[in-house]
Amino acid sequence: MNGETHAGRFCSYLLSLAEDKAAMSALKRGAAHQPGEYTPQFRYIVPFIPEKAYELPYFLTATLFGIHPENSSAGSFGTAFKRIFEATKSDSIELRFNALLQAREEDLPYHFRNAVSLLASKDIPVNYTELFDAIRNWSHPDKFVQKRWAKDFWRADFNNDTNNES
């Protein structure tokens, strides 16, 4: 745990709940509510939220984990979506990914619930530590999260195109 970030510790804690049916049920049921409104989740999430901290990453990440408790320690959400796209070659995946990148903060619960459900249907794990940090920084004016995910999703195609031109 040496050098682990707060996000990493929170996500490690979520992983420790994976076999606790009551906890997982409470986390998953939070999906029917706005983040932070389903009180049965509080006992599992609130103790980790520092004073005056931004709460959305905690509640949304925990809820998404309740939907799909398969964690990866590598890659971004863009990487995960790239895996779905490569497996399906479906244009709708790219459209959904674009919609996610354009989502406003208040729409994140809706977009992420759908995206994580899609990942779950294809047995593609989520890097919850990266996702937590991404949610925390979603509204940054530089859009660095969205740019990083876009690079992870489209990079291989671009690199292949430029290599062919050389």
PAKE-849058 format. One line per field, with one value per atom (N, C-alpha, C, O, CB): x, y, z; atom name. Coordinates in nm, 2 decimals. Last residue first. Glycine has a CB too. Layout:
BEGIN
x	c(X	...)
y	c(Y	...)
z	c(Z	...)
atom	c(CA	...)
//
This chain:
BEGIN
x	c(0.45	0.60	0.67	0.79	0.65	0.19	0.22	0.37	0.42	0.16	0.16	0.14	0.19	0.22	0.00	0.19	0.29	0.28	0.39	0.29	-0.05	0.07	0.18	0.27	0.10	-0.23	-0.25	-0.12	-0.08	-0.36	-0.14	-0.14	-0.15	-0.08	-0.25	-0.20	-0.06	-0.05	0.05	-0.01	-0.48	-0.40	-0.26	-0.20	-0.41	-0.55	-0.59	-0.50	-0.46	-0.73	-0.44	-0.39	-0.42	-0.34	-0.44	-0.59	-0.45	-0.40	-0.33	-0.37	-0.86	-0.83	-0.68	-0.65	-0.88	-0.86	-0.96	-0.91	-0.93	-1.09	-0.65	-0.65	-0.75	-0.72	-0.69	-0.74	-0.61	-0.61	-0.57	-0.49	-0.97	-0.98	-0.85	-0.86	-1.00	-0.86	-0.94	-0.96	-0.95	-1.08	-0.72	-0.65	-0.73	-0.68	-0.61	-0.94	-0.83	-0.75	-0.72	-0.74	-1.08	-1.14	-1.04	-1.05	-1.25	-0.89	-0.94	-1.00	-0.96	-1.05	-0.84	-0.73	-0.78	-0.72	-0.63	-0.99	-1.05	-0.94	-0.95	-1.12	-0.92	-0.84	-0.89	-0.83	-0.70	-1.11	-1.12	-1.03	-1.06	-1.09	-1.25	-1.14	-1.14	-1.17	-1.00	-1.46	-1.49	-1.37	-1.39	-1.59	-1.33	-1.41	-1.43	-1.42	-1.54	-1.19	-1.13	-1.21	-1.17	-0.99	-1.34	-1.29	-1.25	-1.27	-1.18	-1.35	-1.47	-1.44	-1.50	-1.56	-1.07	-1.14	-1.26	-1.28	-1.17	-1.04	-0.97	-1.03	-1.03	-0.82	-1.22	-1.24	-1.17	-1.23	-1.18	-1.08	-1.22	-1.25	-1.31	-1.32	-0.85	-0.84	-0.98	-0.98	-0.80	-0.97	-0.89	-0.87	-0.89	-0.75	-1.10	-1.18	-1.09	-1.15	-1.24	-1.08	-0.98	-1.05	-1.06	-0.85	-1.29	-1.28	-1.16	-1.15	-1.41	-1.31	-1.30	-1.27	-1.24	-1.18	-1.55	-1.43	-1.42	-1.51	-1.44	-1.77	-1.67	-1.54	-1.43	-1.64	-1.98	-1.87	-1.75	-1.65	-1.81	-2.14	-2.20	-2.09	-2.11	-2.30	-1.97	-2.00	-2.06	-2.03	-2.11	-1.98	-1.85	-1.88	-1.81	-1.76	-2.25	-2.20	-2.07	-2.05	-2.18	-2.24	-2.33	-2.29	-2.29	-2.48	-2.08	-2.03	-2.12	-2.07	-2.03	-2.25	-2.12	-2.07	-2.02	-2.02	-2.47	-2.49	-2.35	-2.35	-2.55	-2.34	-2.42	-2.44	-2.42	-2.56	-2.23	-2.14	-2.22	-2.16	-2.07	-2.46	-2.37	-2.28	-2.26	-2.28	-2.58	-2.65	-2.56	-2.57	-2.75	-2.37	-2.43	-2.50	-2.49	-2.52	-2.32	-2.22	-2.29	-2.26	-2.11	-2.47	-2.51	-2.43	-2.46	-2.53	-2.33	-2.46	-2.52	-2.61	-2.56	-2.11	-2.09	-2.22	-2.23	-2.03	-2.19	-2.17	-2.17	-2.22	-2.28	-2.03	-2.12	-2.09	-1.97	-2.13	-1.85	-1.92	-2.01	-2.06	-2.00	-1.78	-1.67	-1.74	-1.68	-1.58	-2.03	-1.97	-1.86	-1.86	-1.90	-2.05	-2.15	-2.10	-2.12	-2.28	-1.83	-1.84	-1.94	-1.91	-1.87	-1.93	-1.80	-1.80	-1.76	-1.68	-2.15	-2.17	-2.04	-2.06	-2.19	-2.02	-2.11	-2.14	-2.15	-2.25	-1.87	-1.80	-1.89	-1.85	-1.74	-2.08	-1.98	-1.91	-1.90	-1.88	-2.20	-2.27	-2.18	-2.21	-2.39	-2.04	-2.03	-2.10	-2.07	-2.10	-1.87	-2.00	-1.98	-1.92	-2.09	-1.68	-1.67	-1.80	-1.84	-1.64	-1.65	-1.78	-1.78	-1.86	-1.88	-1.39	-1.46	-1.59	-1.63	-1.50	-1.32	-1.24	-1.32	-1.31	-1.11	-1.50	-1.51	-1.44	-1.49	-1.45	-1.41	-1.55	-1.56	-1.61	-1.66	-1.16	-1.17	-1.31	-1.32	-1.15	-1.22	-1.15	-1.17	-1.18	-1.00	-1.32	-1.41	-1.35	-1.42	-1.46	-1.08	-1.18	-1.28	-1.33	-1.26	-0.95	-0.89	-1.00	-1.00	-0.77	-1.11	-1.10	-1.04	-1.08	-1.01	-1.06	-1.20	-1.20	-1.27	-1.30	-0.73	-0.83	-0.96	-0.98	-0.79	-0.48	-0.56	-0.67	-0.69	-0.64	-0.49	-0.42	-0.53	-0.64	-0.33	-0.61	-0.52	-0.45	-0.36	-0.42	-0.96	-0.83	-0.74	-0.78	-0.85	-1.24	-1.14	-1.02	-0.98	-1.10	-1.57	-1.45	-1.35	-1.37	-1.48	-1.83	-1.71	-1.59	-1.51	-1.75	-2.07	-1.97	-1.84	-1.75	-1.94	-2.23	-2.29	-2.20	-2.24	-2.32	-2.06	-2.17	-2.23	-2.28	-2.27	-1.90	-1.84	-1.95	-1.93	-1.75	-2.09	-2.05	-1.98	-2.00	-1.95	-2.10	-2.22	-2.18	-2.24	-2.32	-1.84	-1.89	-2.01	-2.03	-1.92	-1.83	-1.74	-1.79	-1.79	-1.60	-2.04	-2.05	-1.96	-2.00	-2.02	-1.93	-2.06	-2.08	-2.13	-2.17	-1.68	-1.69	-1.82	-1.82	-1.69	-1.72	-1.63	-1.65	-1.65	-1.49	-1.90	-1.94	-1.85	-1.90	-1.95	-1.78	-1.84	-1.87	-1.88	-1.96	-1.50	-1.60	-1.65	-1.58	-1.54	-1.46	-1.42	-1.54	-1.65	-1.37	-1.50	-1.51	-1.46	-1.43	-1.43	-1.33	-1.40	-1.39	-1.29	-1.36	-1.32	-1.26	-1.35	-1.44	-1.12	-1.49	-1.49	-1.43	-1.48	-1.64	-1.51	-1.39	-1.38	-1.28	-1.39	-1.76	-1.63	-1.51	-1.41	-1.62	-1.94	-1.92	-1.79	-1.72	-2.04	-1.96	-1.89	-1.85	-1.73	-1.97	-2.10	-1.99	-1.90	-1.78	-2.04	-2.31	-2.22	-2.10	-1.99	-2.30	-2.45	-2.36	-2.27	-2.15	-2.45	-2.62	-2.48	-2.39	-2.27	-2.47	-2.87	-2.80	-2.66	-2.58	-2.88	-2.94	-2.88	-2.82	-2.72	-2.98	-2.89	-2.94	-2.87	-2.75	-2.91	-2.77	-2.91	-2.96	-3.06	-3.00	-2.52	-2.53	-2.67	-2.69	-2.47	-2.63	-2.52	-2.53	-2.55	-2.38	-2.98	-2.87	-2.75	-2.78	-2.91	-3.07	-3.08	-2.96	-2.87	-3.07	-3.01	-3.15	-3.17	-3.28	-3.25	-2.76	-2.78	-2.92	-2.93	-2.75	-2.78	-2.76	-2.77	-2.79	-2.62	-2.77	-2.90	-2.89	-2.99	-2.98	-2.50	-2.57	-2.70	-2.73	-2.59	-2.45	-2.38	-2.45	-2.47	-2.24	-2.62	-2.64	-2.57	-2.63	-2.59	-2.50	-2.64	-2.67	-2.74	-2.74	-2.25	-2.27	-2.41	-2.43	-2.22	-2.33	-2.26	-2.28	-2.31	-2.11	-2.44	-2.52	-2.46	-2.53	-2.53	-2.23	-2.35	-2.44	-2.49	-2.44	-1.91	-2.01	-2.14	-2.15	-1.96	-1.71	-1.78	-1.89	-1.95	-1.67	-1.63	-1.68	-1.75	-1.85	-1.57	-1.50	-1.64	-1.70	-1.82	-1.71	-1.24	-1.26	-1.40	-1.43	-1.19	-1.29	-1.26	-1.27	-1.31	-1.11	-1.32	-1.43	-1.41	-1.50	-1.46	-1.05	-1.16	-1.28	-1.34	-1.19	-0.93	-0.89	-1.00	-1.03	-0.75	-1.05	-1.08	-1.04	-1.11	-1.02	-0.93	-1.07	-1.11	-1.20	-1.14	-0.66	-0.70	-0.85	-0.90	-0.66	-0.67	-0.63	-0.67	-0.72	-0.48	-0.74	-0.83	-0.80	-0.89	-0.81	-0.51	-0.63	-0.74	-0.81	-0.69	-0.24	-0.32	-0.44	-0.48	-0.35	0.04	-0.09	-0.17	-0.16	-0.17	0.28	0.27	0.14	0.12	0.37	0.22	0.31	0.30	0.32	0.45	0.08	0.00	0.09	0.04	-0.09)
y	c(0.66	0.68	0.61	0.62	0.63	0.58	0.70	0.72	0.79	0.82	0.39	0.35	0.46	0.43	0.31	0.53	0.44	0.40	0.37	0.31	0.66	0.74	0.65	0.69	0.83	0.45	0.53	0.61	0.62	0.63	0.35	0.27	0.35	0.32	0.16	0.58	0.53	0.44	0.45	0.46	0.58	0.69	0.65	0.68	0.81	0.33	0.36	0.47	0.46	0.39	0.38	0.27	0.29	0.27	0.13	0.60	0.61	0.50	0.53	0.60	0.60	0.62	0.60	0.59	0.75	0.55	0.49	0.49	0.39	0.56	0.70	0.56	0.49	0.37	0.53	0.96	0.90	0.75	0.68	0.97	0.98	0.98	0.92	0.85	1.13	0.98	0.87	0.86	0.75	0.88	1.23	1.10	0.98	0.89	1.09	1.40	1.39	1.26	1.20	1.51	1.37	1.33	1.32	1.23	1.44	1.47	1.33	1.29	1.18	1.32	1.73	1.64	1.49	1.40	1.66	1.97	1.84	1.73	1.65	1.87	2.21	2.16	2.03	1.98	2.13	2.26	2.33	2.28	2.30	2.48	1.97	2.05	2.13	2.06	1.97	1.79	1.93	2.02	2.15	1.99	1.55	1.56	1.70	1.73	1.49	1.48	1.58	1.61	1.68	1.55	1.28	1.39	1.51	1.62	1.35	1.10	1.16	1.29	1.39	1.06	1.02	1.08	1.16	1.27	0.98	0.90	1.02	1.09	1.22	0.99	0.68	0.77	0.90	1.01	0.71	0.55	0.61	0.71	0.82	0.50	0.46	0.56	0.63	0.75	0.50	0.28	0.39	0.50	0.62	0.34	0.10	0.19	0.30	0.41	0.11	-0.01	0.04	0.15	0.26	0.10	-0.28	-0.14	-0.10	-0.17	-0.07	-0.56	-0.50	-0.35	-0.30	-0.56	-0.71	-0.62	-0.55	-0.47	-0.52	-0.87	-0.91	-0.84	-0.89	-1.06	-0.75	-0.81	-0.86	-0.90	-0.70	-0.65	-0.75	-0.82	-0.93	-0.68	-0.47	-0.59	-0.70	-0.81	-0.56	-0.27	-0.33	-0.47	-0.57	-0.24	-0.20	-0.25	-0.32	-0.43	-0.14	-0.10	-0.21	-0.28	-0.40	-0.17	0.12	0.01	-0.11	-0.22	0.05	0.28	0.24	0.12	0.02	0.35	0.33	0.26	0.20	0.09	0.35	0.47	0.34	0.26	0.14	0.38	0.69	0.58	0.45	0.35	0.64	0.83	0.78	0.67	0.57	0.90	0.89	0.82	0.75	0.64	0.92	1.02	0.90	0.82	0.70	0.93	1.25	1.14	1.01	0.91	1.18	1.48	1.37	1.24	1.14	1.40	1.67	1.63	1.51	1.44	1.75	1.71	1.65	1.59	1.49	1.74	1.63	1.73	1.65	1.54	1.84	1.44	1.45	1.56	1.58	1.32	1.39	1.52	1.54	1.65	1.53	1.13	1.23	1.37	1.46	1.22	1.00	1.00	1.11	1.18	0.86	1.03	1.09	1.10	1.20	1.01	0.88	1.02	1.09	1.20	1.05	0.63	0.68	0.83	0.90	0.61	0.60	0.60	0.66	0.74	0.46	0.59	0.70	0.71	0.82	0.67	0.36	0.49	0.60	0.70	0.50	0.18	0.19	0.32	0.39	0.07	0.20	0.25	0.26	0.35	0.16	0.07	0.22	0.28	0.39	0.27	-0.22	-0.15	0.00	0.05	-0.20	-0.41	-0.33	-0.25	-0.23	-0.42	-0.58	-0.57	-0.50	-0.53	-0.50	-0.57	-0.70	-0.69	-0.79	-0.73	-0.30	-0.40	-0.53	-0.60	-0.42	-0.19	-0.16	-0.26	-0.30	-0.02	-0.30	-0.33	-0.31	-0.39	-0.25	-0.19	-0.33	-0.37	-0.47	-0.39	0.08	0.04	-0.12	-0.17	0.08	0.09	0.11	0.06	0.01	0.25	0.05	-0.05	-0.04	-0.14	-0.03	0.29	0.16	0.05	-0.03	0.13	0.48	0.48	0.35	0.30	0.59	0.42	0.39	0.39	0.31	0.49	0.29	0.39	0.34	0.23	0.53	0.06	0.12	0.22	0.23	0.01	-0.16	-0.09	-0.04	-0.08	-0.19	-0.31	-0.21	-0.14	-0.06	-0.28	-0.37	-0.38	-0.28	-0.17	-0.36	-0.55	-0.44	-0.47	-0.59	-0.40	-0.60	-0.66	-0.54	-0.45	-0.73	-0.55	-0.55	-0.62	-0.68	-0.62	-0.37	-0.45	-0.46	-0.37	-0.39	-0.24	-0.29	-0.40	-0.50	-0.18	-0.16	-0.25	-0.31	-0.43	-0.18	0.02	-0.11	-0.21	-0.33	-0.08	0.22	0.15	0.02	-0.08	0.24	0.30	0.24	0.16	0.06	0.36	0.39	0.28	0.21	0.09	0.32	0.60	0.49	0.37	0.26	0.53	0.77	0.72	0.60	0.50	0.82	0.83	0.76	0.70	0.59	0.86	0.94	0.83	0.76	0.63	0.89	1.15	1.04	0.92	0.80	1.08	1.33	1.25	1.13	1.03	1.34	1.48	1.35	1.26	1.14	1.37	1.66	1.64	1.50	1.40	1.67	1.72	1.66	1.66	1.66	1.52	1.81	1.91	1.86	1.93	2.03	1.54	1.67	1.76	1.78	1.74	1.25	1.35	1.47	1.49	1.39	0.95	1.09	1.19	1.21	1.13	0.71	0.74	0.88	0.92	0.64	0.70	0.70	0.73	0.77	0.57	0.68	0.81	0.81	0.91	0.84	0.41	0.51	0.63	0.68	0.56	0.24	0.19	0.29	0.27	0.09	0.38	0.31	0.26	0.24	0.20	0.48	0.57	0.49	0.53	0.65	0.32	0.32	0.39	0.37	0.38	0.37	0.25	0.24	0.16	0.13	0.63	0.62	0.49	0.49	0.66	0.76	0.63	0.60	0.56	0.52	1.00	1.00	0.87	0.87	1.05	0.98	1.04	1.05	1.10	1.18	1.00	0.97	1.05	1.17	1.01	0.93	1.02	0.99	0.95	1.17	0.58	0.71	0.80	0.75	0.69	0.33	0.38	0.52	0.58	0.29	0.27	0.31	0.37	0.44	0.19	0.17	0.31	0.36	0.48	0.35	-0.10	-0.03	0.12	0.19	-0.07	-0.15	-0.16	-0.09	-0.03	-0.31	-0.11	-0.03	-0.03	0.07	-0.08	-0.30	-0.15	-0.07	0.03	-0.12	-0.53	-0.50	-0.35	-0.29	-0.58	-0.52	-0.51	-0.48	-0.41	-0.64	-0.55	-0.43	-0.41	-0.30	-0.43	-0.80	-0.69	-0.56	-0.47	-0.68	-0.97	-0.95	-0.83	-0.77	-1.08	-0.94	-0.90	-0.87	-0.77	-0.78	-0.97	-1.10	-1.07	-1.16	-1.19	-0.71	-0.79	-0.91	-0.96	-0.83	-0.55	-0.57	-0.67	-0.70	-0.44	-0.51	-0.60	-0.63	-0.72	-0.53	-0.33	-0.47	-0.56	-0.68	-0.48	-0.10	-0.15	-0.30	-0.38	-0.07	-0.08	-0.10	-0.16	-0.26	0.03	-0.02	-0.14	-0.18	-0.30	-0.12	0.23	0.13	-0.01	-0.11	0.15	0.38	0.36	0.25	0.17	0.50	0.36	0.30	0.28	0.18	0.38	0.50	0.36	0.29	0.17	0.35	0.75	0.68	0.53	0.45	0.74	0.81	0.80	0.72	0.64	0.94	0.60	0.72	0.70	0.58	0.77	0.43	0.42	0.55	0.61	0.30	0.43	0.51	0.51	0.57	0.47	0.11	0.22	0.30	0.24	0.17	-0.12	0.00	0.13	0.24	0.00)
z	c(-4.44	-4.44	-4.55	-4.56	-4.31	-4.43	-4.51	-4.52	-4.61	-4.46	-4.24	-4.38	-4.47	-4.59	-4.40	-4.00	-4.04	-4.19	-4.25	-3.95	-4.00	-4.02	-4.06	-4.13	-3.90	-3.95	-4.07	-4.10	-4.21	-4.05	-3.70	-3.82	-3.95	-4.04	-3.81	-3.54	-3.56	-3.68	-3.75	-3.43	-3.56	-3.61	-3.64	-3.74	-3.51	-3.44	-3.57	-3.64	-3.75	-3.58	-3.18	-3.26	-3.41	-3.50	-3.22	-3.07	-3.10	-3.20	-3.29	-2.97	-2.99	-3.13	-3.17	-3.28	-3.18	-2.71	-2.79	-2.94	-3.01	-2.78	-2.60	-2.58	-2.67	-2.70	-2.43	-2.69	-2.74	-2.72	-2.81	-2.66	-2.53	-2.68	-2.74	-2.83	-2.73	-2.27	-2.31	-2.47	-2.52	-2.25	-2.29	-2.26	-2.31	-2.37	-2.11	-2.33	-2.43	-2.41	-2.51	-2.42	-2.09	-2.21	-2.33	-2.41	-2.25	-1.91	-1.90	-2.03	-2.08	-1.79	-1.99	-2.00	-1.99	-2.05	-1.90	-2.02	-2.07	-2.08	-2.17	-2.20	-1.91	-2.01	-2.08	-2.18	-1.96	-1.70	-1.83	-1.94	-2.06	-1.80	-1.55	-1.56	-1.70	-1.80	-1.55	-1.50	-1.54	-1.55	-1.56	-1.45	-1.42	-1.54	-1.59	-1.71	-1.51	-1.19	-1.28	-1.41	-1.50	-1.32	-1.08	-0.99	-1.08	-1.04	-0.90	-1.29	-1.24	-1.16	-1.18	-1.16	-1.29	-1.41	-1.37	-1.41	-1.51	-1.04	-1.07	-1.19	-1.19	-1.10	-1.09	-0.98	-1.00	-0.99	-0.84	-1.31	-1.32	-1.21	-1.24	-1.33	-1.19	-1.29	-1.31	-1.33	-1.43	-1.01	-0.96	-1.06	-1.03	-0.92	-1.18	-1.10	-1.03	-1.01	-0.99	-1.48	-1.39	-1.30	-1.34	-1.46	-1.55	-1.54	-1.44	-1.34	-1.49	-1.78	-1.65	-1.66	-1.77	-1.57	-1.97	-1.98	-1.85	-1.81	-2.10	-2.04	-1.94	-1.95	-1.94	-1.96	-2.18	-2.26	-2.17	-2.22	-2.35	-1.98	-2.08	-2.16	-2.21	-2.17	-1.86	-1.79	-1.89	-1.87	-1.68	-2.06	-2.03	-1.96	-1.99	-1.94	-2.03	-2.16	-2.14	-2.19	-2.26	-1.77	-1.80	-1.93	-1.94	-1.81	-1.81	-1.73	-1.75	-1.75	-1.58	-1.98	-2.02	-1.94	-2.00	-2.02	-1.81	-1.94	-1.99	-2.03	-2.04	-1.60	-1.57	-1.70	-1.70	-1.51	-1.74	-1.68	-1.65	-1.67	-1.56	-1.81	-1.92	-1.86	-1.93	-1.97	-1.56	-1.66	-1.76	-1.79	-1.74	-1.42	-1.37	-1.47	-1.48	-1.25	-1.59	-1.58	-1.52	-1.57	-1.49	-1.60	-1.68	-1.66	-1.72	-1.82	-1.46	-1.41	-1.48	-1.43	-1.41	-1.64	-1.51	-1.45	-1.39	-1.41	-1.97	-1.87	-1.73	-1.72	-1.87	-2.23	-2.12	-2.02	-1.98	-2.05	-2.43	-2.43	-2.31	-2.29	-2.56	-2.38	-2.38	-2.37	-2.31	-2.50	-2.43	-2.29	-2.28	-2.18	-2.26	-2.70	-2.61	-2.47	-2.40	-2.61	-2.79	-2.81	-2.72	-2.67	-2.96	-2.70	-2.65	-2.67	-2.58	-2.71	-2.87	-2.72	-2.66	-2.56	-2.67	-3.12	-3.09	-2.94	-2.89	-3.16	-3.09	-3.11	-3.08	-3.02	-3.25	-3.08	-2.97	-2.97	-2.87	-2.97	-3.32	-3.21	-3.09	-3.00	-3.17	-3.50	-3.50	-3.38	-3.33	-3.62	-3.40	-3.41	-3.40	-3.31	-3.30	-3.36	-3.48	-3.51	-3.62	-3.61	-3.14	-3.21	-3.34	-3.43	-3.12	-3.05	-3.05	-3.13	-3.19	-2.90	-3.07	-3.15	-3.16	-3.26	-3.09	-2.89	-3.03	-3.12	-3.22	-3.05	-2.65	-2.70	-2.85	-2.92	-2.62	-2.64	-2.64	-2.69	-2.77	-2.50	-2.62	-2.74	-2.75	-2.86	-2.74	-2.36	-2.48	-2.61	-2.70	-2.48	-2.23	-2.21	-2.33	-2.38	-2.08	-2.30	-2.34	-2.33	-2.42	-2.24	-2.18	-2.33	-2.38	-2.48	-2.37	-1.92	-1.97	-2.12	-2.18	-1.91	-1.93	-1.89	-1.94	-2.00	-1.96	-1.78	-1.89	-1.83	-1.71	-1.96	-1.50	-1.61	-1.71	-1.71	-1.69	-1.32	-1.27	-1.38	-1.35	-1.18	-1.31	-1.38	-1.32	-1.28	-1.54	-1.17	-1.17	-1.25	-1.26	-1.03	-1.16	-1.22	-1.24	-1.32	-1.36	-1.07	-0.98	-1.03	-0.96	-0.85	-1.17	-1.24	-1.16	-1.18	-1.39	-0.98	-1.11	-1.17	-1.22	-1.21	-0.79	-0.75	-0.87	-0.87	-0.67	-0.94	-0.89	-0.85	-0.88	-0.77	-0.96	-1.08	-1.04	-1.11	-1.16	-0.69	-0.75	-0.88	-0.90	-0.79	-0.65	-0.57	-0.63	-0.64	-0.43	-0.83	-0.85	-0.77	-0.82	-0.80	-0.72	-0.85	-0.87	-0.93	-0.96	-0.46	-0.48	-0.61	-0.63	-0.45	-0.52	-0.43	-0.45	-0.47	-0.28	-0.71	-0.74	-0.65	-0.69	-0.74	-0.55	-0.67	-0.70	-0.73	-0.79	-0.34	-0.32	-0.44	-0.43	-0.24	-0.26	-0.37	-0.37	-0.38	-0.51	0.09	-0.04	-0.14	-0.10	-0.02	0.34	0.23	0.10	0.01	0.27	0.48	0.50	0.38	0.33	0.63	0.27	0.36	0.38	0.29	0.30	0.27	0.21	0.31	0.42	0.18	0.40	0.32	0.26	0.21	0.20	0.53	0.61	0.53	0.59	0.68	0.30	0.37	0.46	0.47	0.46	0.21	0.13	0.22	0.21	0.02	0.37	0.30	0.23	0.20	0.19	0.47	0.57	0.50	0.57	0.63	0.24	0.33	0.41	0.43	0.41	0.11	0.07	0.17	0.17	-0.07	0.22	0.25	0.21	0.26	0.20	0.09	0.22	0.26	0.34	0.32	-0.20	-0.15	-0.02	-0.02	-0.26	-0.28	-0.23	-0.18	-0.11	-0.35	-0.40	-0.27	-0.21	-0.10	-0.28	-0.74	-0.64	-0.51	-0.51	-0.71	-0.77	-0.80	-0.69	-0.58	-0.79	-0.81	-0.75	-0.80	-0.86	-0.59	-0.91	-0.93	-0.87	-0.88	-0.87	-0.81	-0.95	-0.99	-1.09	-1.04	-0.56	-0.57	-0.71	-0.74	-0.52	-0.59	-0.58	-0.59	-0.63	-0.45	-0.57	-0.69	-0.70	-0.79	-0.73	-0.29	-0.39	-0.52	-0.59	-0.41	-0.18	-0.15	-0.25	-0.30	-0.01	-0.28	-0.31	-0.29	-0.37	-0.22	-0.16	-0.31	-0.35	-0.45	-0.37	0.11	0.06	-0.09	-0.14	0.10	0.11	0.15	0.10	0.06	0.31	0.02	-0.06	-0.02	-0.10	-0.04	-0.01	0.09	0.02	-0.04	0.18	-0.19	-0.15	-0.04	0.01	-0.09	-0.24	-0.35	-0.31	-0.37	-0.45	-0.06	-0.04	-0.14	-0.13	-0.05	-0.16	-0.04	0.00	0.07	0.08	-0.36	-0.39	-0.27	-0.29	-0.45	-0.20	-0.27	-0.31	-0.30	-0.40	-0.11	-0.01	-0.09	-0.04	0.06	-0.35	-0.28	-0.18	-0.16	-0.22	-0.39	-0.48	-0.42	-0.45	-0.61	-0.18	-0.18	-0.27	-0.24	-0.23	-0.26	-0.13	-0.13	-0.08	-0.01	-0.50	-0.50	-0.37	-0.37	-0.51	-0.40	-0.50	-0.50	-0.50	-0.64	-0.26	-0.19	-0.27	-0.23	-0.15	-0.38	-0.37	-0.29	-0.26	-0.51	-0.25	-0.31	-0.28	-0.18	-0.25	-0.11	-0.23	-0.30	-0.40	-0.33	0.01	0.01	-0.12	-0.23	0.04	0.00	0.00	0.00	-0.01	0.12)
atom	c(N	CA	C	O	CB	N	CA	C	O	CB	N	CA	C	O	CB	N	CA	C	O	CB	N	CA	C	O	CB	N	CA	C	O	CB	N	CA	C	O	CB	N	CA	C	O	CB	N	CA	C	O	CB	N	CA	C	O	CB	N	CA	C	O	CB	N	CA	C	O	CB	N	CA	C	O	CB	N	CA	C	O	CB	N	CA	C	O	CB	N	CA	C	O	CB	N	CA	C	O	CB	N	CA	C	O	CB	N	CA	C	O	CB	N	CA	C	O	CB	N	CA	C	O	CB	N	CA	C	O	CB	N	CA	C	O	CB	N	CA	C	O	CB	N	CA	C	O	CB	N	CA	C	O	CB	N	CA	C	O	CB	N	CA	C	O	CB	N	CA	C	O	CB	N	CA	C	O	CB	N	CA	C	O	CB	N	CA	C	O	CB	N	CA	C	O	CB	N	CA	C	O	CB	N	CA	C	O	CB	N	CA	C	O	CB	N	CA	C	O	CB	N	CA	C	O	CB	N	CA	C	O	CB	N	CA	C	O	CB	N	CA	C	O	CB	N	CA	C	O	CB	N	CA	C	O	CB	N	CA	C	O	CB	N	CA	C	O	CB	N	CA	C	O	CB	N	CA	C	O	CB	N	CA	C	O	CB	N	CA	C	O	CB	N	CA	C	O	CB	N	CA	C	O	CB	N	CA	C	O	CB	N	CA	C	O	CB	N	CA	C	O	CB	N	CA	C	O	CB	N	CA	C	O	CB	N	CA	C	O	CB	N	CA	C	O	CB	N	CA	C	O	CB	N	CA	C	O	CB	N	CA	C	O	CB	N	CA	C	O	CB	N	CA	C	O	CB	N	CA	C	O	CB	N	CA	C	O	CB	N	CA	C	O	CB	N	CA	C	O	CB	N	CA	C	O	CB	N	CA	C	O	CB	N	CA	C	O	CB	N	CA	C	O	CB	N	CA	C	O	CB	N	CA	C	O	CB	N	CA	C	O	CB	N	CA	C	O	CB	N	CA	C	O	CB	N	CA	C	O	CB	N	CA	C	O	CB	N	CA	C	O	CB	N	CA	C	O	CB	N	CA	C	O	CB	N	CA	C	O	CB	N	CA	C	O	CB	N	CA	C	O	CB	N	CA	C	O	CB	N	CA	C	O	CB	N	CA	C	O	CB	N	CA	C	O	CB	N	CA	C	O	CB	N	CA	C	O	CB	N	CA	C	O	CB	N	CA	C	O	CB	N	CA	C	O	CB	N	CA	C	O	CB	N	CA	C	O	CB	N	CA	C	O	CB	N	CA	C	O	CB	N	CA	C	O	CB	N	CA	C	O	CB	N	CA	C	O	CB	N	CA	C	O	CB	N	CA	C	O	CB	N	CA	C	O	CB	N	CA	C	O	CB	N	CA	C	O	CB	N	CA	C	O	CB	N	CA	C	O	CB	N	CA	C	O	CB	N	CA	C	O	CB	N	CA	C	O	CB	N	CA	C	O	CB	N	CA	C	O	CB	N	CA	C	O	CB	N	CA	C	O	CB	N	CA	C	O	CB	N	CA	C	O	CB	N	CA	C	O	CB	N	CA	C	O	CB	N	CA	C	O	CB	N	CA	C	O	CB	N	CA	C	O	CB	N	CA	C	O	CB	N	CA	C	O	CB	N	CA	C	O	CB	N	CA	C	O	CB	N	CA	C	O	CB	N	CA	C	O	CB	N	CA	C	O	CB	N	CA	C	O	CB	N	CA	C	O	CB	N	CA	C	O	CB	N	CA	C	O	CB	N	CA	C	O	CB	N	CA	C	O	CB	N	CA	C	O	CB	N	CA	C	O	CB	N	CA	C	O	CB	N	CA	C	O	CB	N	CA	C	O	CB	N	CA	C	O	CB	N	CA	C	O	CB	N	CA	C	O	CB	N	CA	C	O	CB	N	CA	C	O	CB	N	CA	C	O	CB	N	CA	C	O	CB	N	CA	C	O	CB	N	CA	C	O	CB	N	CA	C	O	CB	N	CA	C	O	CB	N	CA	C	O	CB	N	CA	C	O	CB	N	CA	C	O	CB	N	CA	C	O	CB	N	CA	C	O	CB	N	CA	C	O	CB	N	CA	C	O	CB	N	CA	C	O	CB	N	CA	C	O	CB	N	CA	C	O	CB	N	CA	C	O	CB	N	CA	C	O	CB	N	CA	C	O	CB	N	CA	C	O	CB	N	CA	C	O	CB	N	CA	C	O	CB)
//
